[in-house]
């Protein structure tokens, strides 16, 4: 089962709110998911997602692939850089 970190849309008409979720890649966008990892409100001025950092990092270390949009959100929040440094440190140990 290939796991992707992606956005599912919730919210009202013309008032989008997105959940960052870990989901099986074969499931539809707003279908079943494995875990909710955070919330992203694109209408907020800051534009930063509220994420469960330790859970996101755990999924990334287990091989979950983020979509392009989620990867951008992870870069904005600084989690992607943290993941990359942990990944390179782990490679150097081995």
MMTF fields as JSON, N, C-alpha, C and O atoms, coordinates in Angstrom:
{
  "mmtfVersion": "1.0.0",
  "mmtfProducer": "UNKNOWN",
  "numBonds": 375,
  "numAtoms": 376,
  "numGroups": 94,
  "numChains": 1,
  "numModels": 1,
  "chainsPerModel": [1],
  "groupsPerChain": [94],
  "chainIdList": ["A"],
  "bondAtomList": [4, 2, 8, 6, 12, 10, 16, 14, 20, 18, 24, 22, 28, 26, 32, 30, 36, 34, 40, 38, 44, 42, 48, 46, 52, 50, 56, 54, 60, 58, 64, 62, 68, 66, 72, 70, 76, 74, 80, 78, 84, 82, 88, 86, 92, 90, 96, 94, 100, 98, 104, 102, 108, 106, 112, 110, 116, 114, 120, 118, 124, 122, 128, 126, 132, 130, 136, 134, 140, 138, 144, 142, 148, 146, 152, 150, 156, 154, 160, 158, 164, 162, 168, 166, 172, 170, 176, 174, 180, 178, 184, 182, 188, 186, 192, 190, 196, 194, 200, 198, 204, 202, 208, 206, 212, 210, 216, 214, 220, 218, 224, 222, 228, 226, 232, 230, 236, 234, 240, 238, 244, 242, 248, 246, 252, 250, 256, 254, 260, 258, 264, 262, 268, 266, 272, 270, 276, 274, 280, 278, 284, 282, 288, 286, 292, 290, 296, 294, 300, 298, 304, 302, 308, 306, 312, 310, 316, 314, 320, 318, 324, 322, 328, 326, 332, 330, 336, 334, 340, 338, 344, 342, 348, 346, 352, 350, 356, 354, 360, 358, 364, 362, 368, 366, 372, 370],
  "bondOrderList": [1, 1, 1, 1, 1, 1, 1, 1, 1, 1, 1, 1, 1, 1, 1, 1, 1, 1, 1, 1, 1, 1, 1, 1, 1, 1, 1, 1, 1, 1, 1, 1, 1, 1, 1, 1, 1, 1, 1, 1, 1, 1, 1, 1, 1, 1, 1, 1, 1, 1, 1, 1, 1, 1, 1, 1, 1, 1, 1, 1, 1, 1, 1, 1, 1, 1, 1, 1, 1, 1, 1, 1, 1, 1, 1, 1, 1, 1, 1, 1, 1, 1, 1, 1, 1, 1, 1, 1, 1, 1, 1, 1, 1],
  "groupList": [{"groupName": "UNK", "atomNameList": ["N", "CA", "C", "O"], "elementList": ["N", "C", "C", "O"], "formalChargeList": [0, 0, 0, 0], "bondAtomList": [1, 0, 2, 1, 3, 2], "bondOrderList": [1, 1, 2], "singleLetterCode": "X", "chemCompType": "L-PEPTIDE LINKING"}],
  "groupTypeList": [0, 0, 0, 0, 0, 0, 0, 0, 0, 0, 0, 0, 0, 0, 0, 0, 0, 0, 0, 0, 0, 0, 0, 0, 0, 0, 0, 0, 0, 0, 0, 0, 0, 0, 0, 0, 0, 0, 0, 0, 0, 0, 0, 0, 0, 0, 0, 0, 0, 0, 0, 0, 0, 0, 0, 0, 0, 0, 0, 0, 0, 0, 0, 0, 0, 0, 0, 0, 0, 0, 0, 0, 0, 0, 0, 0, 0, 0, 0, 0, 0, 0, 0, 0, 0, 0, 0, 0, 0, 0, 0, 0, 0, 0],
  "groupIdList": [1, 2, 3, 4, 5, 6, 7, 8, 9, 10, 11, 12, 13, 14, 15, 16, 17, 18, 19, 20, 21, 22, 23, 24, 25, 26, 27, 28, 29, 30, 31, 32, 33, 34, 35, 36, 37, 38, 39, 40, 41, 42, 43, 44, 45, 46, 47, 48, 49, 50, 51, 52, 53, 54, 55, 56, 57, 58, 59, 60, 61, 62, 63, 64, 65, 66, 67, 68, 69, 70, 71, 72, 73, 74, 75, 76, 77, 78, 79, 80, 81, 82, 83, 84, 85, 86, 87, 88, 89, 90, 91, 92, 93, 94],
  "secStructList": [7, 7, 3, 3, 3, 3, 3, 3, 3, 3, 3, 3, 6, 6, 3, 3, 3, 3, 3, 3, 3, 3, 3, 3, 6, 6, 1, 7, 6, 6, 1, 7, 7, 1, 3, 3, 3, 3, 3, 3, 7, 6, 6, 1, 1, 1, 7, 7, 7, 3, 3, 7, 2, 2, 2, 2, 2, 2, 2, 2, 2, 6, 6, 7, 3, 3, 7, 2, 2, 2, 2, 2, 2, 2, 2, 2, 2, 6, 2, 2, 2, 2, 2, 2, 2, 2, 2, 2, 2, 2, 2, 2, 2, 7],
  "xCoordList": [0.85, 0.0, 0.896, 1.713, 0.739, 1.509, 0.754, -0.406, 1.421, 0.791, 1.26, 2.448, 0.304, 0.599, 0.118, -0.903, 0.852, 0.394, -0.237, 0.434, -1.532, -2.23, -3.31, -3.567, -3.943, -4.991, -6.359, -6.564, -7.3, -8.703, -9.479, -9.224, -10.418, -11.147, -12.348, -13.113, -12.489, -13.675, -14.082, -13.491, -15.054, -15.458, -16.687, -17.235, -17.102, -18.311, -17.998, -16.845, -19.045, -18.931, -18.151, -18.494, -17.124, -16.243, -15.531, -15.051, -15.463, -14.753, -13.983, -14.325, -12.94, -12.257, -11.451, -10.922, -11.378, -10.537, -10.021, -10.792, -8.742, -8.148, -7.577, -7.029, -7.713, -7.049, -5.827, -5.89, -4.727, -3.553, -3.695, -3.746, -3.758, -4.006, -2.991, -2.383, -2.824, -2.088, -3.144, -4.026, -3.052, -4.078, -3.449, -2.367, -4.15, -3.754, -3.887, -4.892, -2.901, -2.887, -4.023, -4.365, -4.605, -5.674, -7.049, -8.005, -7.162, -8.446, -8.721, -7.779, -9.999, -10.311, -9.872, -9.603, -9.806, -9.286, -9.988, -9.33, -11.299, -12.045, -12.548, -13.483, -11.946, -12.355, -11.696, -11.293, -11.597, -11.022, -9.555, -8.842, -9.13, -7.729, -7.281, -8.103, -5.974, -5.415, -5.33, -5.589, -4.964, -4.779, -4.842, -4.358, -5.444, -5.429, -4.151, -3.876, -3.372, -2.088, -2.099, -1.168, -3.126, -3.176, -4.274, -5.058, -4.307, -5.317, -4.618, -3.646, -5.123, -4.598, -5.759, -6.666, -5.725, -6.733, -6.069, -5.304, -6.344, -5.672, -6.103, -5.427, -7.202, -7.682, -7.064, -7.257, -6.329, -5.627, -4.44, -3.794, -4.15, -3.038, -1.679, -0.853, -1.427, -0.118, 0.111, 1.229, -0.916, -0.788, -0.004, 0.45, 0.169, 0.9, -0.082, -1.096, 0.209, -0.669, -0.421, 0.671, -1.443, -1.299, -1.095, -2.025, 0.125, 0.465, 0.881, 1.426, 0.612, 1.151, 2.541, 2.687, 3.552, 4.896, 5.468, 6.009, 5.356, 5.954, 5.278, 5.938, 3.974, 3.263, 3.626, 3.771, 3.77, 4.162, 5.547, 5.768, 6.477, 7.833, 7.845, 8.604, 7.009, 6.939, 6.488, 7.071, 5.447, 4.971, 6.027, 6.204, 6.73, 7.773, 8.906, 9.413, 9.306, 10.367, 9.932, 10.764, 8.629, 8.127, 7.948, 7.581, 8.205, 8.167, 6.962, 6.782, 6.126, 4.976, 5.457, 6.386, 4.822, 5.204, 4.251, 3.046, 4.758, 3.881, 3.579, 4.417, 2.38, 2.065, 2.848, 3.455, 2.836, 3.586, 3.104, 3.915, 1.793, 1.234, 1.603, 1.98, 1.501, 1.845, 3.338, 3.741, 4.156, 5.598, 5.888, 6.756, 5.168, 5.32, 4.928, 5.61, 3.835, 3.401, 4.42, 4.672, 5.007, 6.025, 7.272, 7.909, 7.618, 8.766, 8.497, 9.368, 7.281, 6.925, 6.983, 7.405, 6.561, 6.532, 7.883, 8.062, 8.834, 10.161, 10.313, 11.401, 9.25, 9.312, 10.105, 10.759, 10.057, 10.77, 12.273, 12.982, 12.757, 14.187, 14.607, 15.669, 13.758, 14.032, 14.084, 14.961, 13.156, 13.136, 14.398, 15.001, 14.803, 15.999, 17.254, 18.102, 17.385, 18.578, 18.603, 19.663, 17.447, 17.382, 17.708, 18.367, 17.241, 17.47, 18.955, 19.495, 19.615, 21.041, 21.877, 22.884, 21.472, 22.194, 22.082, 23.039, 20.912, 20.693, 21.554, 22.081, 21.696, 22.522, 23.989, 24.697, 24.445, 25.846, 26.175, 27.295, 25.21, 25.416, 25.615, 26.44, 24.856, 24.891, 26.111, 26.262],
  "yCoordList": [-1.176, 0.0, 1.24, 1.423, 2.08, 3.323, 4.42, 4.703, 5.024, 6.074, 7.432, 7.65, 8.337, 9.703, 10.662, 10.424, 11.737, 12.833, 13.841, 14.375, 14.103, 14.987, 15.781, 15.593, 16.676, 17.531, 16.962, 16.472, 17.03, 16.743, 18.007, 18.677, 18.332, 19.583, 19.407, 18.45, 20.36, 20.459, 21.928, 22.716, 22.301, 23.7, 23.967, 23.072, 25.226, 25.629, 26.042, 26.034, 26.4, 26.919, 28.234, 29.149, 28.325, 29.494, 29.831, 30.95, 28.877, 29.045, 27.751, 26.998, 27.488, 26.198, 26.054, 27.024, 24.839, 24.442, 23.058, 22.205, 22.832, 21.569, 20.832, 21.44, 19.517, 18.66, 18.06, 17.649, 18.01, 17.285, 15.875, 15.686, 14.884, 13.512, 12.552, 12.837, 11.42, 10.291, 9.344, 8.893, 9.044, 8.225, 7.256, 7.499, 6.157, 5.209, 5.921, 6.587, 5.788, 6.523, 6.107, 6.85, 4.938, 4.462, 4.997, 4.845, 5.612, 6.132, 7.503, 8.211, 7.893, 9.214, 10.351, 10.135, 11.545, 12.703, 12.903, 13.071, 12.885, 13.11, 11.802, 11.811, 10.69, 9.379, 9.039, 9.917, 7.733, 7.265, 7.637, 7.723, 7.854, 8.171, 7.422, 6.9, 7.369, 6.633, 7.494, 7.019, 8.771, 9.642, 11.106, 11.473, 11.936, 13.387, 13.928, 13.694, 14.657, 15.17, 16.671, 17.198, 17.359, 18.794, 19.456, 18.802, 20.789, 21.602, 22.753, 23.308, 23.111, 24.249, 25.127, 24.673, 26.386, 27.368, 28.357, 29.212, 28.264, 29.142, 30.603, 31.48, 30.882, 32.254, 33.013, 34.224, 32.329, 33.014, 33.775, 33.299, 34.956, 35.747, 35.059, 35.207, 34.32, 33.687, 32.584, 32.422, 31.836, 30.774, 29.569, 28.774, 29.413, 28.265, 27.214, 27.557, 25.944, 24.888, 24.599, 24.834, 24.091, 23.612, 22.104, 21.37, 21.642, 20.235, 19.551, 20.178, 18.245, 17.401, 16.982, 16.016, 17.709, 17.562, 16.161, 15.607, 15.583, 14.265, 13.196, 12.26, 13.322, 12.342, 12.493, 11.501, 13.738, 13.974, 13.39, 12.706, 13.662, 13.138, 11.611, 10.98, 11.024, 9.559, 8.977, 8.008, 9.571, 9.075, 9.253, 8.376, 10.384, 10.612, 9.599, 9.091, 9.303, 8.323, 6.914, 6.073, 6.664, 5.348, 5.238, 4.176, 6.326, 6.262, 6.889, 6.725, 7.602, 8.265, 9.377, 10.113, 9.496, 10.495, 11.687, 11.512, 12.897, 14.066, 14.528, 14.401, 15.062, 15.667, 16.968, 17.422, 17.56, 18.796, 19.897, 20.626, 20.019, 21.059, 20.829, 21.77, 19.608, 19.305, 19.521, 19.996, 19.179, 19.402, 20.898, 21.285, 21.734, 23.188, 23.655, 24.498, 23.117, 23.481, 23.033, 23.745, 21.857, 21.365, 22.246, 22.481, 22.731, 23.637, 24.945, 25.466, 25.478, 26.737, 26.605, 27.529, 25.462, 25.267, 24.825, 24.791, 24.487, 24.087, 22.599, 22.142, 21.843, 20.399, 19.651, 18.654, 20.114, 19.408, 19.476, 18.489, 20.649, 20.803, 19.894, 19.273, 19.828, 18.959, 17.498, 16.748, 17.096, 15.729, 15.433, 14.373, 16.358, 16.159, 16.023, 15.175, 16.852, 16.769, 15.452, 14.845, 15.009, 13.726, 12.574, 11.608, 12.689, 11.638, 11.541, 10.44, 12.687, 12.657, 12.204, 11.519, 12.579, 12.133, 10.616, 9.949, 10.088, 8.646, 7.906, 6.832, 8.49, 7.872, 7.861, 6.886, 8.943, 9.032, 8.022, 7.513, 7.73, 6.732, 5.34, 4.561, 5.045, 3.687, 3.417, 2.321],
  "zCoordList": [0.0, 0.0, 0.0, 0.903, -1.008, -1.094, -0.353, -0.651, 0.604, 1.406, 0.905, 0.669, 0.747, 0.34, 1.415, 2.06, 1.602, 2.449, 1.504, 0.621, 1.688, 0.762, 1.465, 2.654, 0.71, 1.252, 0.896, -0.214, 1.85, 1.566, 1.865, 2.866, 1.008, 1.159, 2.077, 1.961, 2.993, 3.838, 3.817, 3.079, 4.594, 4.649, 3.801, 3.157, 3.819, 3.112, 1.677, 1.245, 0.958, -0.397, -0.376, 0.372, -1.179, -1.273, 0.034, 0.211, 0.937, 2.214, 2.475, 3.388, 1.675, 1.781, 3.063, 3.606, 3.517, 4.636, 4.267, 3.826, 4.441, 4.029, 5.225, 6.144, 5.202, 6.176, 5.499, 4.34, 6.217, 5.74, 6.302, 7.517, 5.407, 5.846, 5.239, 4.207, 5.893, 5.328, 4.774, 5.505, 3.479, 2.842, 1.854, 1.319, 1.624, 0.593, -0.752, -1.002, -1.602, -2.868, -3.804, -4.724, -3.581, -4.459, -4.07, -4.831, -2.914, -2.447, -3.064, -3.42, -3.197, -3.75, -2.824, -1.643, -3.371, -2.632, -1.289, -0.263, -1.295, -0.055, 0.546, 1.346, 0.175, 0.673, 1.998, 2.761, 2.253, 3.515, 3.611, 2.611, 4.843, 5.09, 6.324, 7.077, 6.532, 7.66, 8.913, 10.019, 8.736, 9.9, 9.471, 8.4, 10.324, 10.109, 10.737, 11.914, 9.935, 10.399, 10.655, 11.264, 10.205, 10.439, 9.636, 8.947, 9.747, 9.08, 8.374, 8.886, 7.184, 6.444, 6.009, 5.312, 6.424, 6.031, 5.079, 5.526, 3.768, 2.808, 2.918, 2.379, 3.599, 3.707, 4.875, 4.991, 5.736, 6.824, 6.243, 5.31, 6.791, 6.25, 6.356, 5.455, 7.421, 7.599, 6.568, 6.079, 6.236, 5.251, 5.719, 4.897, 7.033, 7.571, 8.077, 8.684, 7.835, 8.329, 9.807, 10.325, 10.47, 11.849, 11.744, 11.408, 12.031, 11.825, 13.114, 14.022, 13.178, 14.245, 13.778, 13.03, 14.22, 13.666, 13.822, 12.866, 15.008, 15.222, 14.367, 13.916, 14.139, 13.315, 11.834, 11.121, 11.381, 9.989, 9.74, 8.741, 10.653, 10.5, 10.527, 9.792, 11.369, 11.44, 10.101, 9.614, 9.505, 8.218, 7.133, 6.287, 7.154, 6.152, 6.296, 5.296, 7.534, 7.761, 7.364, 7.024, 7.409, 7.002, 5.49, 4.986, 4.762, 3.304, 2.648, 1.441, 3.385, 2.779, 1.854, 2.188, 0.693, -0.298, -0.222, -0.405, 0.043, 0.054, -1.368, -2.261, -1.571, -2.861, -2.982, -2.012, -4.152, -4.387, -3.444, -2.873, -3.28, -2.416, -0.959, -0.261, -0.498, 0.893, 1.119, 2.181, 0.137, 0.262, 0.413, 1.195, -0.329, -0.207, 1.187, 1.771, 1.727, 3.078, 4.118, 5.091, 3.917, 4.844, 4.796, 5.823, 3.608, 3.492, 4.22, 4.915, 4.057, 4.73, 6.246, 6.941, 6.751, 8.202, 8.763, 9.98, 7.89, 8.342, 8.602, 8.953, 8.435, 8.698, 7.638, 7.946, 6.399, 5.336, 5.569, 5.377, 5.983, 6.258, 7.418, 7.381, 8.443, 9.586, 9.139, 9.568, 8.288, 7.77, 6.967, 7.133, 6.101, 5.276, 6.135, 5.855, 7.183, 8.03, 8.806, 8.957, 9.297, 9.998, 9.051, 9.434, 7.816, 6.831, 6.47, 6.364, 6.281, 5.94, 7.131, 6.953, 8.343, 9.538, 9.692, 10.085, 9.382, 9.475, 8.448, 8.735, 7.237, 6.199, 6.602, 6.354, 7.221, 7.627, 8.722, 8.78, 9.585, 10.641, 10.051, 10.528, 9.02, 8.443, 7.611, 7.073]
}
